[in-house]
Amino acid sequence: MEDDREGDIRVPLVSFLFCLCLITGGIFLALYVFVPNLSQPWYPVAAFALIGLPWLFWLLTYIYACMKGCFGAREGGAVDSRQISRRQTTRNVSNSASAAAAMQNHSDGGGGGNQQSGGVNSSVASSRESEMPLTYSV
């Protein structure tokens, strides 16, 4: 997948255009504020429009992503299932770990009520390992 994006020029092109918009808007705004005798009345309007353009783009992109997720699943269209499959894989791994702990507890002679608590305790213990603080190196 990274090989497909290696020669793609869209991201650098959009980044360059946004940077150009911000710099041009900043120049118009600086000319309007610091050099009033050279400025035109449309400089602040153009400056705020150019500075606001990247913000508008990201806002519209966010709205599109929200709407795509809401309406894509209802219409039965092709929804990108990569994120969903990762969640299911993680859930399946944790379920299989708790099921294995419950079966071990059951085979050790534990009662039926202990099966659930054995599975929960094993998953809690494994999640605590990932919450250990990092060591500080100075």
Secondary structure, DSSP 8 states (H G I E B T S, - for coil): -HHHHTT--HHHHHHHHHHHHHHHHHHHHHHHHH-TTT--TTHHHHHHHHHHHHHHHHHHHHHHHHHHHHHHHHTT-----HHHHHHHHHHHHHHHHHHHHHHHHHHTT--TTHHHHHHHHHHHHHHHHTT-------
